[in-house]
Amino acid sequence: MPTIETERLILRDFVPSDWDALNAFLSDPSVTRYMHFSSWDEEKRRQWLASRVKLASNPHRDAYDWAITLRSNGLLIGWLIIGRSRHATEEGMRECGCGYALNQHYWGQGYMPEVLQVAFTYAFTVLGTQRIHAECERENIASARVMQKCGMEYEGTMYDDDGLGNWEHRYRYVITVQTEKTLR
């Protein structure tokens, strides 16, 4: 996967040396309280990083996990995925899901909208994606606001699981290739 750069950030594949920084924010209850990561122990987080590193070498992957790093010093501050969707709404339509986490020390500085906008552009122009959706629990207002800032539109409130059997009411936001073009 190519590295993607913004004015302040670099999105790249995960590497084994990301462990300390990744573990720091994925073990922070403030970061993961609305995510499946909240129930993971250190071993599960280690396995997850190992799987991200392994997937990075797969030329036929159906999900793109990016390490979000500061351009100024290379520090890992977050994670972003754009990948296959288990909630595709139309047969034959190329739809991706999106998820993210950010070290709480970097909240409120515009990093996630910056990252999402370039990732959406990559998904639409390089991967041929037509529609991207993201979800957050209703209580996670900050995440919903990030999605709105990126041009995503509220689609509805769903009661579903996160793929790991955790059922919650979640807001769903979407952006389509047509919507993204009008935002440029």
N, C-alpha and C positions, 0 to 999 in steps of 0.2 A: 504494500500500500504506500502510496506516495505521502511524503510529509507535506502538511498544509501549514502555511504561515499567515498570521494576521499581523497587525501593527505591534501587538504586545505579546502574542502567544504563538506557540508551535504545537501542532497536533502531529503525533507520531505513533508508531507501534510501541507497545509495551516491551520492556526488556527486564531481565531478572533483577538488575540493580535498582529497579523502581520499588522494590519491596518496602523499604522503610517508610518512604513518603506515602505510598498507597495504603499501607497498613495504618498509618497515622490517621488518615481521614476516614477510611472504611471502618475503623473501630471506634470512631467518635459518634456517640449517640445523637448529638445535635445534627450531624450530617445524615445519618441513616435512619432516623426515627420513623420515616414514612416509606422505607425501602426494605426489600427482602434481606439486604445486607445486615440489618439490625440483629438478626438471629444467628449470624455466622460467628464461629469461633476463629481463632488465629489459623488453625489448620485448614479450615474451609476457605479462608481468604488466600492462603498460600496456594492451594489447589487452583483457585480461580485465576490468580496471576499466572501460574504455570500454563493453564489452558489458554489464556490470552496470548502469551508468548508463542505457544505452539501454533495457534490459529493464524498468527501474523505471517507465518511462512507458507500458508495454504493459498495458492493462486486462485482457487475456486471457492473461496469462502463466501458465505451469504450474510455475513455480519462484519462490520468494520468497527473495531474497538480502538479508540484513540486515547493515548495518554495526553493530557493537556498540560503543557509545560510553559513556564515563563520564558519569553524570548531573551530577556536580559541575563538570566543566569542558569537556565535549563531546569529549574526546580519543578518537579511534578506537583501540580495543584488540583488535578481533577481527572475525570474519566467521562468519555462520551461514546455511546454506541449508536450506530445507524445500521439496521439490519432487518432481516426477514421478519415478517409480521404474522402472528398467529391470528390476527384480527382483520385480515383483508376484507374489504367491503364489497368489491366487485370481482367477479371471475375475470381473470386475464389482466387485471389492472396491476401494474407494478407498484406495490405499496410496501413501505418500510415503517418499522417502529423506531422510536428514538428514546434513549434514556441517558441520564447523566448524574454525576455527583461532583461536588466541589468542596474542597477544604474550607471550613467555615471562616478561616482567617482571610479568605479572598471573596467572601460574599459582599454584595452591594457595590461592587466596583465595575460592573458591566462585563465581566469576563464571559459568563455563560451566553448572553445574547450575541456577543462577538463570535464565539466559537460556533454556536448553532447556525448563525447566518452563513458562515463559510462552509460548514458541513452540509447544510441544505443545498447550497449552490453546487457543491461537489456531487451530492446524491442526484440532483436533477440533471446536471450537465454531463457528468462522467458515467454514472451508474445507470442512467435512464429511468430513474424513479419518477413516478407521476404523483405520488401522494405519500406524505409522511404524517404519522400520528404519534402523539405522546400523551401519557396519562400521569396524573398525580392524585393522591388522596385529597379529598375535599378540604381537609384541614391544612394542607400544604399550599397556602396562599402564595408564598414566595415563588414556588415553582410554577404555579399557574401564571403569575405575573411575568416570569421569564418567557414563557411560551407566547404570551400576548405581545411582549416587546419584540419578538422575532417574527411577528406577522402571522402567527398561528391563530386560527379562529376556533372558538368554542363550538364543539359538535354536540356535546351532551354529557350527562352524568350516567355512568355505567356501574353496575354492580357485578364485578367479576373478580377473578383471581389473578395474581401476578405471575402465574406460571409455576408457582411453587405451592399453591394451595392456600394462599393468604387472601381471603375474600374481603373486599372493602368497596365502598362507594368511591368511584374515581371520576374526576373530570377528564374528559378527552378533548384534546385540541388537535387540529389538523392544518396542514399547509399543502397546497397542490403546486405543481409546476407552474400553473397559470397565475396563482396568487403570488408566488415568489417573483415571477417576471415583472409584475406590476409594482413590487416593492423596490426594485432597483432604480 
